[in-house]
Amino acid sequence: MPGQYTPFRGTTEEEAREHHAKRPKSPDLLICQNCGFTATNALHGSYISTVKVLGHSGPGGVWAIGDKYILKEVAIDNNRFGDHYLGPEYPMTHFLDENSTIPVAKNMKHWSDRASNFFLMDRVPGESLEKIGPQLSWDEVVVLADEVADYLVQLRKFTSDKLQAPDGSLIRDSTFGPQGALHFWTSDVDEWWARVEPSIRDKSRKDHLMEQYSLLIKPGGPFVLTHGDLNVQNIMVKDKHVSGIIDWEHGGYLPEWWELKELERLQSKSWARALREALARRNVVPSEAAKTFAATFYNAFKDVTPAIFNKSVKFYDRTFHWESPSIPHYSAEKSLNSVIWLAKLKREGIEKTEAEKKAIEHRIKTAEDRAKVAEEKLAENETILAEFNKLSAEEKENLKRGK
């Protein structure tokens, strides 16, 4: 395995010797944690990869495989999400690809290993609205919002009597329950309360919360297909028109008002406004009861940390690049004498800085002392002048004559 290397930062000969003893013997240093690119690849190879990281969120990332395919990897966290919980993205994307004109990723394939779920799909043409949004006028954004609203109207025609994904699998509920714990959508209010009761902040609200829940999430639905995360990074645009809607992991058959509520949580408030107005023009508006319901549950839950944190889920080590894995540094520190010399230079640099700091402090102190003497002299002169002004004209004249 390629080694990781931290340039020398010490100032003493002892630190220099310890650092040199731990120095990797091979110059084949790891440069990128994600792709495994090494110094040997960089120095001696001619290959330029077209496999690139496009983005990441938590323990998951998205890769461009050339210009035709996308690979999405999501770490498996069995402690939080159960045994290989997949989520609804795969069944949602497949269902819409086969049964609608909504532009989604084509030919999605899924597999998993012991650590991750993988999703390979055709790349949706265009760029995200997040990327090109600043280049668009408001009228052009309105056109995009109208197109997305039309797709949502089409989406809402698919209904179910159960809260589920199109393939019948369960959907995780992270709103009417605590973050950090696995709860699935259910229309059984007693089952729901049994799951979330331990994390309710104010248990005296039990009757009110259960009543509100049973009024707007009724057994038998009907429930409508929903996206649930229409943020600008999930809207793909080409030639100023919607070319794709991606990332359906928050979707499924959900209450008809759910999409409208989720618009309030979008990161871009201007985009949320455009979508709300576009949906309103199609008579898709939230009821007052739904608004009250959403307000009732806002901040009702305290977050719950899993009892056993799954240490197998790996997160990116953000300190890695602060370590500066550098071939020039590695080469400069090849011999022990070089490292000792670096320690001497660093030590002298610190000593010089400290000396300069002390010199500046001395000059400030000297200036402050002079200013203090001047202030005292001024105060003394003002006192003498005040006493002189108290004298009569005759006394002042005698003083001037030296009498």
C-alpha positions as a Markdown table, in Angstrom:
| # | Residue | x | y | z |
|---|---|---|---|---|
| 1 | Met | 0.0 | 0.0 | 0.0 |
| 2 | Pro | 1.2 | 3.5 | -0.8 |
| 3 | Gly | 2.3 | 5.4 | 2.3 |
| 4 | Gln | 1.2 | 8.7 | 3.7 |
| 5 | Tyr | 3.8 | 11.4 | 4.5 |
| 6 | Thr | 3.8 | 14.4 | 6.7 |
| 7 | Pro | 6.5 | 17.0 | 6.1 |
| 8 | Phe | 8.7 | 17.8 | 9.1 |
| 9 | Arg | 7.4 | 20.5 | 11.4 |
| 10 | Gly | 9.7 | 20.2 | 14.4 |
| 11 | Thr | 12.5 | 22.5 | 15.6 |
| 12 | Thr | 14.9 | 20.2 | 17.6 |
| 13 | Glu | 17.4 | 17.6 | 16.6 |
| 14 | Glu | 15.5 | 15.0 | 18.6 |
| 15 | Glu | 12.4 | 15.7 | 16.6 |
| 16 | Ala | 14.4 | 15.6 | 13.4 |
| 17 | Arg | 15.8 | 12.1 | 14.2 |
| 18 | Glu | 12.4 | 10.8 | 15.2 |
| 19 | His | 10.7 | 12.1 | 12.0 |
| 20 | His | 13.4 | 10.7 | 9.8 |
| 21 | Ala | 13.2 | 7.3 | 11.4 |
| 22 | Lys | 9.4 | 7.1 | 10.6 |
| 23 | Arg | 9.9 | 8.4 | 7.1 |
| 24 | Pro | 8.3 | 6.0 | 4.5 |
| 25 | Lys | 11.1 | 4.1 | 2.7 |
| 26 | Ser | 9.3 | 4.2 | -0.6 |
| 27 | Pro | 8.6 | 7.5 | -2.4 |
| 28 | Asp | 5.3 | 6.0 | -3.7 |
| 29 | Leu | 3.2 | 8.3 | -1.6 |
| 30 | Leu | -0.6 | 8.4 | -1.6 |
| 31 | Ile | -1.9 | 11.6 | -3.1 |
| 32 | Cys | -5.6 | 11.0 | -3.3 |
| 33 | Gln | -7.5 | 9.0 | -0.7 |
| 34 | Asn | -10.6 | 8.5 | -2.9 |
| 35 | Cys | -9.1 | 7.4 | -6.2 |
| 36 | Gly | -5.8 | 5.9 | -4.8 |
| 37 | Phe | -3.6 | 8.1 | -7.1 |
| 38 | Thr | 0.0 | 7.9 | -6.0 |
| 39 | Ala | 3.2 | 9.9 | -6.5 |
| 40 | Thr | 4.5 | 7.2 | -8.8 |
| 41 | Asn | 1.4 | 7.6 | -11.0 |
| 42 | Ala | 2.0 | 11.3 | -11.1 |
| 43 | Leu | 5.8 | 11.2 | -11.8 |
| 44 | His | 6.1 | 8.2 | -14.1 |
| 45 | Gly | 2.7 | 7.7 | -15.7 |
| 46 | Ser | 1.0 | 9.4 | -18.7 |
| 47 | Tyr | -2.5 | 8.3 | -18.0 |
| 48 | Ile | -5.2 | 11.0 | -17.4 |
| 49 | Ser | -8.3 | 9.5 | -15.9 |
| 50 | Thr | -11.8 | 10.5 | -17.0 |
| 51 | Val | -13.2 | 9.1 | -13.8 |
| 52 | Lys | -13.9 | 12.1 | -11.6 |
| 53 | Val | -15.6 | 12.9 | -8.3 |
| 54 | Leu | -18.6 | 15.1 | -9.1 |
| 55 | Gly | -19.9 | 15.6 | -5.5 |
| 56 | His | -20.4 | 14.0 | -2.1 |
| 57 | Ser | -22.9 | 14.1 | 0.7 |
| 58 | Gly | -22.1 | 12.4 | 4.1 |
| 59 | Pro | -20.7 | 8.9 | 3.5 |
| 60 | Gly | -21.6 | 8.9 | -0.1 |
| 61 | Gly | -20.2 | 10.2 | -3.4 |
| 62 | Val | -21.0 | 10.6 | -7.1 |
| 63 | Trp | -18.4 | 9.8 | -9.8 |
| 64 | Ala | -18.5 | 10.6 | -13.5 |
| 65 | Ile | -17.4 | 7.6 | -15.5 |
| 66 | Gly | -16.2 | 9.4 | -18.7 |
| 67 | Asp | -19.0 | 11.5 | -20.2 |
| 68 | Lys | -21.6 | 8.8 | -20.5 |
| 69 | Tyr | -22.1 | 7.2 | -17.1 |
| 70 | Ile | -22.5 | 8.1 | -13.4 |
| 71 | Leu | -21.6 | 5.9 | -10.5 |
| 72 | Lys | -23.1 | 6.7 | -7.1 |
| 73 | Glu | -21.7 | 5.0 | -4.0 |
| 74 | Val | -23.5 | 5.1 | -0.6 |
| 75 | Ala | -22.0 | 3.6 | 2.5 |
| 76 | Ile | -24.1 | 0.9 | 4.2 |
| 77 | Asp | -24.8 | 1.8 | 7.9 |
| 78 | Asn | -26.6 | -1.3 | 9.3 |
| 79 | Asn | -26.8 | 0.2 | 12.8 |
| 80 | Arg | -28.9 | 3.2 | 11.6 |
| 81 | Phe | -30.8 | 1.8 | 8.6 |
| 82 | Gly | -31.2 | -1.9 | 9.2 |
| 83 | Asp | -29.8 | -4.7 | 7.1 |
| 84 | His | -28.6 | -3.2 | 3.8 |
| 85 | Tyr | -31.3 | -0.6 | 3.7 |
| 86 | Leu | -31.4 | 0.5 | 0.1 |
| 87 | Gly | -33.9 | 3.4 | 0.0 |
| 88 | Pro | -36.3 | 4.2 | -2.8 |
| 89 | Glu | -34.0 | 5.8 | -5.4 |
| 90 | Tyr | -33.5 | 2.6 | -7.4 |
| 91 | Pro | -37.2 | 1.6 | -7.5 |
| 92 | Met | -38.4 | 5.2 | -8.1 |
| 93 | Thr | -36.0 | 5.7 | -11.0 |
| 94 | His | -36.9 | 2.4 | -12.7 |
| 95 | Phe | -40.6 | 3.0 | -12.3 |
| 96 | Leu | -40.6 | 6.5 | -13.7 |
| 97 | Asp | -38.3 | 5.5 | -16.6 |
| 98 | Glu | -40.8 | 2.8 | -17.6 |
| 99 | Asn | -44.1 | 4.5 | -16.8 |
| 100 | Ser | -43.7 | 8.3 | -17.4 |
| 101 | Thr | -42.1 | 11.0 | -19.5 |
| 102 | Ile | -40.4 | 12.5 | -16.5 |
| 103 | Pro | -36.7 | 12.7 | -17.4 |
| 104 | Val | -34.8 | 10.5 | -15.0 |
| 105 | Ala | -31.5 | 8.6 | -15.2 |
| 106 | Lys | -31.7 | 5.7 | -17.7 |
| 107 | Asn | -30.6 | 2.1 | -17.3 |
| 108 | Met | -29.8 | 2.3 | -13.6 |
| 109 | Lys | -28.2 | -0.8 | -12.2 |
| 110 | His | -27.6 | -1.6 | -8.5 |
| 111 | Trp | -25.3 | -3.9 | -6.6 |
| 112 | Ser | -23.7 | -3.9 | -3.1 |
| 113 | Asp | -20.7 | -5.3 | -1.3 |
| 114 | Arg | -20.1 | -5.5 | 2.4 |
| 115 | Ala | -19.5 | -1.7 | 2.7 |
| 116 | Ser | -21.5 | 0.1 | 0.1 |
| 117 | Asn | -24.5 | 0.3 | -2.2 |
| 118 | Phe | -23.6 | 1.2 | -5.8 |
| 119 | Phe | -25.8 | 2.7 | -8.5 |
| 120 | Leu | -24.6 | 2.8 | -12.1 |
| 121 | Met | -26.6 | 4.8 | -14.6 |
| 122 | Asp | -26.5 | 6.8 | -17.8 |
| 123 | Arg | -25.5 | 10.4 | -17.3 |
| 124 | Val | -28.3 | 12.9 | -17.5 |
| 125 | Pro | -27.5 | 15.5 | -20.1 |
| 126 | Gly | -26.9 | 19.1 | -19.1 |
| 127 | Glu | -25.7 | 20.9 | -15.9 |
| 128 | Ser | -27.4 | 21.3 | -12.5 |
| 129 | Leu | -29.5 | 24.3 | -11.9 |
| 130 | Glu | -27.2 | 25.0 | -8.9 |
| 131 | Lys | -24.3 | 25.5 | -11.3 |
| 132 | Ile | -26.0 | 27.5 | -14.1 |
| 133 | Gly | -28.7 | 29.2 | -12.0 |
| 134 | Pro | -26.7 | 32.4 | -11.6 |
| 135 | Gln | -26.5 | 32.8 | -15.4 |
| 136 | Leu | -30.3 | 32.7 | -15.8 |
| 137 | Ser | -32.8 | 35.5 | -15.7 |
| 138 | Trp | -35.9 | 35.3 | -13.5 |
| 139 | Asp | -38.1 | 34.7 | -16.5 |
| 140 | Glu | -35.9 | 31.7 | -17.5 |
| 141 | Val | -36.1 | 30.3 | -14.0 |
| 142 | Val | -39.9 | 30.6 | -14.1 |
| 143 | Val | -39.8 | 28.5 | -17.3 |
| 144 | Leu | -37.9 | 25.8 | -15.6 |
| 145 | Ala | -40.2 | 25.9 | -12.6 |
| 146 | Asp | -43.2 | 25.5 | -14.9 |
| 147 | Glu | -41.6 | 22.5 | -16.5 |
| 148 | Val | -40.8 | 20.9 | -13.1 |
| 149 | Ala | -44.4 | 21.6 | -12.0 |
| 150 | Asp | -45.8 | 19.9 | -15.1 |
| 151 | Tyr | -43.6 | 16.8 | -14.2 |
| 152 | Leu | -44.9 | 16.9 | -10.6 |
| 153 | Val | -48.5 | 17.0 | -11.8 |
| 154 | Gln | -47.8 | 13.9 | -13.9 |
| 155 | Leu | -46.0 | 12.3 | -10.9 |
| 156 | Arg | -49.0 | 12.9 | -8.6 |
| 157 | Lys | -51.2 | 10.8 | -10.9 |
| 158 | Phe | -49.6 | 7.7 | -9.6 |
| 159 | Thr | -51.3 | 6.7 | -6.3 |
| 160 | Ser | -51.2 | 4.0 | -3.7 |
| 161 | Asp | -53.1 | 3.0 | -0.6 |
| 162 | Lys | -49.8 | 2.5 | 1.3 |
| 163 | Leu | -46.9 | 4.6 | 2.3 |
| 164 | Gln | -44.2 | 2.9 | 0.3 |
| 165 | Ala | -41.8 | 2.9 | -2.7 |
| 166 | Pro | -43.1 | 1.7 | -6.1 |
| 167 | Asp | -41.7 | -1.8 | -5.5 |
| 168 | Gly | -43.5 | -2.0 | -2.1 |
| 169 | Ser | -40.4 | -1.4 | 0.0 |
| 170 | Leu | -40.6 | 0.8 | 3.1 |
| 171 | Ile | -39.6 | 4.5 | 3.1 |
| 172 | Arg | -37.6 | 6.1 | 5.8 |
| 173 | Asp | -39.2 | 8.9 | 7.7 |
| 174 | Ser | -36.7 | 11.5 | 8.9 |
| 175 | Thr | -39.3 | 14.3 | 9.6 |
| 176 | Phe | -41.9 | 12.8 | 11.9 |
| 177 | Gly | -39.2 | 11.2 | 14.0 |
| 178 | Pro | -35.7 | 11.9 | 15.2 |
| 179 | Gln | -32.6 | 12.2 | 13.0 |
| 180 | Gly | -30.1 | 9.5 | 13.7 |
| 181 | Ala | -32.7 | 6.8 | 14.1 |
| 182 | Leu | -34.5 | 4.5 | 11.6 |
| 183 | His | -38.2 | 5.1 | 11.4 |
| 184 | Phe | -40.4 | 4.2 | 8.4 |
| 185 | Trp | -43.5 | 5.9 | 7.2 |
| 186 | Thr | -46.7 | 4.4 | 8.6 |
| 187 | Ser | -50.4 | 5.4 | 8.6 |
| 188 | Asp | -51.0 | 3.5 | 11.9 |
| 189 | Val | -50.9 | 6.3 | 14.4 |
| 190 | Asp | -50.4 | 3.9 | 17.4 |
| 191 | Glu | -47.5 | 2.2 | 15.7 |
| 192 | Trp | -46.0 | 5.6 | 14.8 |
| 193 | Trp | -46.3 | 6.9 | 18.4 |
| 194 | Ala | -44.7 | 3.7 | 19.8 |
| 195 | Arg | -41.7 | 4.3 | 17.6 |
| 196 | Val | -41.2 | 8.0 | 18.3 |
| 197 | Glu | -42.5 | 8.5 | 21.8 |
| 198 | Pro | -39.0 | 8.2 | 23.4 |
| 199 | Ser | -37.7 | 11.1 | 21.4 |
| 200 | Ile | -40.6 | 13.6 | 21.8 |
| 201 | Arg | -39.4 | 16.7 | 23.5 |
| 202 | Asp | -42.7 | 17.5 | 25.3 |
| 203 | Lys | -44.7 | 14.3 | 26.0 |
| 204 | Ser | -47.6 | 16.3 | 27.3 |
| 205 | Arg | -48.4 | 17.0 | 23.7 |
| 206 | Lys | -49.1 | 13.3 | 23.0 |
| 207 | Asp | -52.8 | 13.6 | 22.4 |
| 208 | His | -52.5 | 16.7 | 20.2 |
| 209 | Leu | -49.7 | 15.2 | 18.1 |
| 210 | Met | -51.5 | 11.9 | 17.6 |
| 211 | Glu | -54.7 | 13.7 | 16.6 |
| 212 | Gln | -52.9 | 15.8 | 14.0 |
| 213 | Tyr | -51.0 | 12.8 | 12.6 |
| 214 | Ser | -54.2 | 10.7 | 12.3 |
| 215 | Leu | -56.0 | 13.6 | 10.5 |
| 216 | Leu | -53.5 | 14.1 | 7.7 |
| 217 | Ile | -51.9 | 10.6 | 7.3 |
| 218 | Lys | -55.0 | 8.4 | 7.0 |
| 219 | Pro | -54.9 | 4.6 | 6.5 |
| 220 | Gly | -55.6 | 3.8 | 2.9 |
| 221 | Gly | -54.4 | 7.1 | 1.6 |
| 222 | Pro | -54.6 | 7.8 | -1.2 |
| 223 | Phe | -50.9 | 8.6 | -1.3 |
| 224 | Val | -49.1 | 10.2 | -4.4 |
| 225 | Leu | -45.7 | 9.7 | -5.8 |
| 226 | Thr | -43.4 | 12.4 | -4.5 |
| 227 | His | -39.7 | 13.5 | -5.1 |
| 228 | Gly | -39.1 | 15.1 | -1.7 |
| 229 | Asp | -35.9 | 17.0 | -2.5 |
| 230 | Leu | -36.3 | 19.4 | -5.4 |
| 231 | Asn | -33.2 | 21.4 | -4.5 |
| 232 | Val | -31.3 | 23.1 | -7.4 |
| 233 | Gln | -28.6 | 20.4 | -7.4 |
| 234 | Asn | -31.2 | 17.8 | -8.4 |
| 235 | Ile | -32.6 | 19.7 | -11.4 |
| 236 | Met | -30.6 | 19.2 | -14.6 |
| 237 | Val | -30.8 | 21.8 | -17.3 |
| 238 | Lys | -29.8 | 21.9 | -20.9 |
| 239 | Asp | -30.5 | 24.7 | -23.4 |
| 240 | Lys | -32.5 | 26.5 | -20.6 |
| 241 | His | -34.9 | 23.6 | -20.3 |
| 242 | Val | -35.2 | 20.8 | -17.8 |
| 243 | Ser | -33.2 | 17.8 | -19.0 |
| 244 | Gly | -33.5 | 15.6 | -15.9 |
| 245 | Ile | -34.7 | 15.3 | -12.3 |
| 246 | Ile | -32.3 | 13.2 | -10.3 |
| 247 | Asp | -31.7 | 11.8 | -6.7 |
| 248 | Trp | -35.0 | 10.2 | -5.8 |
| 249 | Glu | -33.8 | 8.8 | -2.5 |
| 250 | His | -36.4 | 10.8 | -0.6 |
| 251 | Gly | -39.3 | 9.8 | -2.9 |
| 252 | Gly | -42.1 | 7.4 | -2.8 |
| 253 | Tyr | -45.9 | 7.3 | -2.2 |
| 254 | Leu | -46.4 | 10.0 | 0.4 |
| 255 | Pro | -49.3 | 12.3 | 1.5 |
| 256 | Glu | -50.4 | 14.6 | -1.3 |
| 257 | Trp | -49.3 | 17.7 | 0.7 |
| 258 | Trp | -45.8 | 16.3 | 1.4 |
| 259 | Glu | -44.0 | 17.7 | -1.6 |
| 260 | Leu | -45.4 | 21.2 | -0.9 |
| 261 | Lys | -44.2 | 21.1 | 2.7 |
| 262 | Glu | -40.7 | 20.0 | 1.6 |
| 263 | Leu | -40.5 | 23.1 | -0.7 |
| 264 | Glu | -40.2 | 25.1 | 2.5 |
| 265 | Arg | -36.9 | 23.4 | 3.2 |
| 266 | Leu | -35.2 | 24.0 | -0.1 |
| 267 | Gln | -31.9 | 25.8 | 0.1 |
| 268 | Ser | -32.6 | 28.3 | -2.6 |
| 269 | Lys | -35.6 | 30.4 | -1.4 |
| 270 | Ser | -36.0 | 32.0 | -4.8 |
| 271 | Trp | -36.2 | 28.6 | -6.5 |
| 272 | Ala | -38.7 | 27.4 | -3.8 |
| 273 | Arg | -40.8 | 30.5 | -4.5 |
| 274 | Ala | -40.8 | 29.9 | -8.3 |
| 275 | Leu | -41.9 | 26.2 | -7.7 |
| 276 | Arg | -44.7 | 27.2 | -5.3 |
| 277 | Glu | -46.0 | 29.8 | -7.8 |
| 278 | Ala | -45.8 | 27.3 | -10.7 |
| 279 | Leu | -47.7 | 24.7 | -8.7 |
| 280 | Ala | -50.3 | 27.3 | -7.6 |
| 281 | Arg | -51.0 | 28.1 | -11.3 |
| 282 | Arg | -51.9 | 24.4 | -11.6 |
| 283 | Asn | -54.1 | 24.5 | -8.5 |
| 284 | Val | -51.6 | 22.5 | -6.4 |
| 285 | Val | -51.5 | 24.3 | -3.1 |
| 286 | Pro | -51.1 | 23.2 | 0.5 |
| 287 | Ser | -54.3 | 23.2 | 2.6 |
| 288 | Glu | -54.4 | 25.2 | 5.8 |
| 289 | Ala | -54.7 | 21.9 | 7.7 |
| 290 | Ala | -51.4 | 20.8 | 6.2 |
| 291 | Lys | -49.7 | 24.0 | 7.1 |
| 292 | Thr | -50.9 | 23.6 | 10.7 |
| 293 | Phe | -49.7 | 20.0 | 10.7 |
| 294 | Ala | -46.2 | 21.0 | 9.5 |
| 295 | Ala | -46.0 | 23.7 | 12.2 |
| 296 | Thr | -47.1 | 21.3 | 14.9 |
| 297 | Phe | -44.3 | 18.9 | 14.2 |
| 298 | Tyr | -41.6 | 21.5 | 13.7 |
| 299 | Asn | -38.8 | 20.8 | 16.2 |
| 300 | Ala | -41.0 | 18.3 | 18.1 |
| 301 | Phe | -38.2 | 15.7 | 18.3 |
| 302 | Lys | -34.8 | 15.5 | 19.8 |
| 303 | Asp | -32.1 | 13.8 | 17.8 |
| 304 | Val | -31.1 | 10.3 | 18.8 |
| 305 | Thr | -27.6 | 8.9 | 18.4 |
| 306 | Pro | -27.6 | 5.2 | 17.6 |
| 307 | Ala | -26.7 | 3.2 | 20.7 |
| 308 | Ile | -23.9 | 1.5 | 18.8 |
| 309 | Phe | -22.1 | 3.7 | 16.3 |
| 310 | Asn | -21.1 | 1.7 | 13.2 |
| 311 | Lys | -17.4 | 2.2 | 13.0 |
| 312 | Ser | -17.2 | 0.4 | 9.7 |
| 313 | Val | -18.8 | 3.4 | 7.9 |
| 314 | Lys | -15.8 | 5.4 | 6.7 |
| 315 | Phe | -15.8 | 9.2 | 6.4 |
| 316 | Tyr | -13.3 | 11.2 | 4.5 |
| 317 | Asp | -10.3 | 12.2 | 6.6 |
| 318 | Arg | -10.3 | 16.0 | 6.1 |
| 319 | Thr | -6.9 | 16.3 | 7.8 |
| 320 | Phe | -5.3 | 14.3 | 5.0 |
| 321 | His | -4.5 | 17.2 | 2.7 |
| 322 | Trp | -3.5 | 19.4 | 5.6 |
| 323 | Glu | -0.6 | 16.8 | 5.9 |
| 324 | Ser | 0.6 | 18.0 | 2.5 |
| 325 | Pro | 1.7 | 14.7 | 1.0 |
| 326 | Ser | 4.4 | 16.2 | -1.2 |
| 327 | Ile | 7.2 | 14.7 | -3.2 |
| 328 | Pro | 9.3 | 17.8 | -3.1 |
| 329 | His | 9.1 | 17.8 | 0.7 |
| 330 | Tyr | 9.8 | 14.0 | 0.8 |
| 331 | Ser | 12.9 | 14.5 | -1.4 |
| 332 | Ala | 14.2 | 17.4 | 0.5 |
| 333 | Glu | 14.1 | 15.4 | 3.7 |
| 334 | Lys | 15.9 | 12.3 | 2.2 |
| 335 | Ser | 18.9 | 12.5 | 4.6 |
| 336 | Leu | 18.9 | 12.9 | 8.4 |
| 337 | Asn | 21.3 | 15.9 | 8.0 |
| 338 | Ser | 18.7 | 17.6 | 5.8 |
| 339 | Val | 16.0 | 17.2 | 8.4 |
| 340 | Ile | 18.4 | 18.4 | 11.2 |
| 341 | Trp | 19.2 | 21.4 | 9.0 |
| 342 | Leu | 15.5 | 22.1 | 8.5 |
| 343 | Ala | 15.0 | 21.9 | 12.3 |
| 344 | Lys | 17.8 | 24.5 | 12.7 |
| 345 | Leu | 16.2 | 26.8 | 10.1 |
| 346 | Lys | 12.8 | 26.5 | 11.7 |
| 347 | Arg | 14.3 | 27.2 | 15.2 |
| 348 | Glu | 16.3 | 30.2 | 13.9 |
| 349 | Gly | 13.2 | 31.5 | 12.2 |
| 350 | Ile | 11.2 | 31.2 | 15.4 |
| 351 | Glu | 13.9 | 32.9 | 17.4 |
| 352 | Lys | 14.1 | 35.7 | 14.8 |
| 353 | Thr | 10.4 | 36.2 | 15.0 |
| 354 | Glu | 10.5 | 36.3 | 18.7 |
| 355 | Ala | 13.3 | 38.8 | 18.7 |
| 356 | Glu | 11.5 | 41.0 | 16.3 |
| 357 | Lys | 8.4 | 40.8 | 18.4 |
| 358 | Lys | 10.3 | 41.8 | 21.5 |
| 359 | Ala | 12.0 | 44.7 | 19.6 |
| 360 | Ile | 8.6 | 46.0 | 18.6 |
| 361 | Glu | 7.2 | 45.6 | 22.1 |
| 362 | His | 10.3 | 47.6 | 23.4 |
| 363 | Arg | 9.7 | 50.4 | 20.9 |
| 364 | Ile | 6.0 | 50.5 | 21.9 |
| 365 | Lys | 7.0 | 50.6 | 25.5 |
| 366 | Thr | 9.5 | 53.4 | 24.9 |
| 367 | Ala | 7.0 | 55.4 | 23.0 |
| 368 | Glu | 4.4 | 54.9 | 25.8 |
| 369 | Asp | 6.9 | 56.0 | 28.4 |
| 370 | Arg | 7.7 | 59.2 | 26.4 |
| 371 | Ala | 4.1 | 59.9 | 25.9 |
| 372 | Lys | 3.5 | 59.5 | 29.7 |
| 373 | Val | 6.3 | 61.9 | 30.5 |
| 374 | Ala | 4.9 | 64.4 | 28.0 |
| 375 | Glu | 1.4 | 64.0 | 29.5 |
| 376 | Glu | 2.8 | 64.6 | 33.0 |
| 377 | Lys | 4.7 | 67.7 | 31.9 |
| 378 | Leu | 1.6 | 69.0 | 30.2 |
| 379 | Ala | -0.4 | 68.5 | 33.3 |
| 380 | Glu | 2.2 | 70.3 | 35.4 |
| 381 | Asn | 2.2 | 73.2 | 33.0 |
| 382 | Glu | -1.6 | 73.4 | 33.1 |
| 383 | Thr | -1.5 | 73.4 | 36.9 |
| 384 | Ile | 1.0 | 76.3 | 36.9 |
| 385 | Leu | -1.1 | 78.2 | 34.4 |
| 386 | Ala | -4.3 | 77.7 | 36.5 |
| 387 | Glu | -2.5 | 79.0 | 39.6 |
| 388 | Phe | -1.2 | 82.0 | 37.7 |
| 389 | Asn | -4.7 | 82.9 | 36.4 |
| 390 | Lys | -5.9 | 83.0 | 40.0 |
| 391 | Leu | -3.6 | 85.9 | 40.8 |
| 392 | Ser | -4.7 | 89.6 | 40.8 |
| 393 | Ala | -3.4 | 91.9 | 38.1 |
| 394 | Glu | -1.1 | 93.5 | 40.6 |
| 395 | Glu | 0.3 | 90.1 | 41.7 |
| 396 | Lys | 0.8 | 89.1 | 38.1 |
| 397 | Glu | 2.7 | 92.3 | 37.4 |
| 398 | Asn | 4.9 | 91.9 | 40.5 |
| 399 | Leu | 5.6 | 88.3 | 39.5 |
| 400 | Lys | 6.7 | 89.4 | 36.1 |
| 401 | Arg | 9.0 | 92.0 | 37.7 |
| 402 | Gly | 10.5 | 89.4 | 39.9 |
| 403 | Lys | 9.1 | 90.8 | 43.2 |
